[in-house]
Amino acid sequence: MASGDGTSGSGQPGSDRPEDTSVPDPGRERWRATTRARAVVEAPERSARFLATSDLEYRDLYTPADTARLDEERDLGRPGEYPFTRGVQPTMYRGRLWTMRQYAGFATAAETNERFRYLLGQGQTGLSVAFDLPTQMGYDSDAPESLGEVGRVGVPVDSLADMETLFTGIPLGDVSTSMTINATAAILLAMYVAAAEKQGVERGRISGTTQNDILKEYIARGTYIYPPRPSMRLVTDIFEFASRDLPRWNTISISGYHMREAGATAAQELAFTMADAIAYVEGAMARGLDIDAFAGRLSFFFASWSELFEEVAKFRAARRMWARIMRERFGATSARSMMCRFHVQTAGSSLTATSIDNNVVRTTLQALGAVLGGAQSLHTNSRDEALALPTAEAARLALRTQQIIAYEAGVTETPDPLAGSYLVETLTNEVETAAWGLLDEIDALGGTLSAIEAGFQQRRIQDAAYRVQREVERGERVVVGVNMYRDEERVSPPTLHIDPRGERDQVERVRRVRAERDPAAWEATMTRLDEAVRGEVNLVPPILEAVRAYATVGEISDRLRAAWGEYREHVTI
């Protein structure tokens, strides 16, 4: 149960969990004994069992008996109404399409700015920033730890000067920006606010999302800096600051995506994401924040894989679970607090380096699952991402994939078009039940942080990834172009080349910023930051002061390192 420090598990009343909605079906049994039995003698089925990724077995036939006890008010609601299974907006895509965000960031702020403006010109409706590893890990581009990594997997942002360059010519009062940043999220958010101020944009007009999900870094991704508990302070500081100053900002994107990319099943992705979300809410409430003052700005980030119906079921189950958690566990009363609003990215680790045109088909299926599942925002991976960062042409094709689904496929014409499907409704219940079971195990371990420290989530994901890899190696799981239907010809398409001069230019740039800033102003703000870190005040305002004085990501991160230390993983087996 809750300990008040953001460490508990689900604590969810069992009465609100999905019920078995099926009843016996004599007609199905007759069909199995006659028509189906004759068919499998003549043409045996491909496998003895047909499994979804969550080890849920697909039945040989779904009928009305599987949903006979489905209660519309309890299990589904109407679109825009509790428990939001059918969508968080009453009209869904009939009123407004999802935000089309193509993730981008590479080389330098200036080059990334060019890519942003190109994508906006091609019809993209929101920006999504990828930061390089040094920025994510709290190092400046001229730090020894950054050598060879500057601008490689994202854009380097060392100071406010880089943030200004990144958004040159892009009005921050009109564009929504998502930033995939976690350990240094407070610093990058402060830089974004300061850059908007320099454009003359009031804080109330700034819209977007900071990922700000540090717990999944300890579980699956590894770009953490500080120990979990002081890191949670930074997360809740952002909650508190935004609740007062940034009314249109989503303060966190609680991310199952990276856990899924590491090998989690759909049910594990859902369960572990919800466990992290519960911990964040409890941390904020322990700070004294009112649930309905901040919960409406919590958002989620999920992966979409090629197993279409399981993914749609997962998204529907996520909305229902979150609505019940917020209302029953936390006592939220605002409908917005109960809405699970989420961004989706297609599955990067499903892309293959061979036969890369197959990746277009995979991405299309995955994007379709996200739309049928009711996503609010979507990124489609590019065909060449298994080889390098995407070229502009590949990114454009990925965006066109979304646009074709939006305007040509007919799947946006009514909310939740797969509602009532015997298969989808059954899978929605089954995925949710499996997720609740995992949340119970986390609860028994003492909650989210205790489970992370014990390595529970990490081991479960590793086991699932190992199982899938063995299935691929044995040919039990087909990956077209890899272990079956390989192309004879090998094509090496042109890939994006990162000029090494970009790293040298960025090093010179950060050194020039340090040389040209006002040293007295910098020293004064850093002193105030030191005092704040060792106290209990919200850290976002002193960080904002520091970035306005052109303190760098590395300098601010080092002050926090000095106070809190660095985290080193120690998993108990």
Secondary structure, 3 states (H helix, E strand, C coil): CCCCCCCCCCCCCHHHCCCCCCCCCHHHHHHHHHHHHHHHHHCCCCCCCCECCCCCECCCCCCHHHHCCCCHHHHHCCCCCCCCCCCCCCCHHHCCCCEEEEEECCCCHHHHHHHHHHHHHCCCCEEEEEECHHHHHCCCCCCHHHCCCCCCCCECCCCHHHHHHHCCCCCCCCCEEEEECCCCHHHHHHHHHHHHHHCCCCHHHCEEEECCCCHHHHHHHCCCCCCHHHHHHHHHHHHHHHHHHCCCEECEEEECHHHHHCCCCHHHHHHHHHHHHHHHHHHHHHCCCCHHHHHHHEEEEEEECCCHHHHHHHHHHHHHHHHHHHHHHCCCCCCHHHCCCEEEEECHHHCCCCCCCHHHHHHHHHHHHHHHCCCCEEECCCCCCCCCCCCHHHHHHHHHHHHHHHHHCCCCCCCCCCCCCHHHHHHHHHHHHHHHHHHHHHHHCCCHHHHHHHCHHHHHHHHHHHHHHHHHHCCCCCCECCCECCCCCCCCCCCCCCCCHHHHHHHHHHHHHHHHCCHHHHHHHHHHHHHHHCCCCCCHHHHHHHHHCCCCHHHHHHHHHHHHCCCCCCCCC
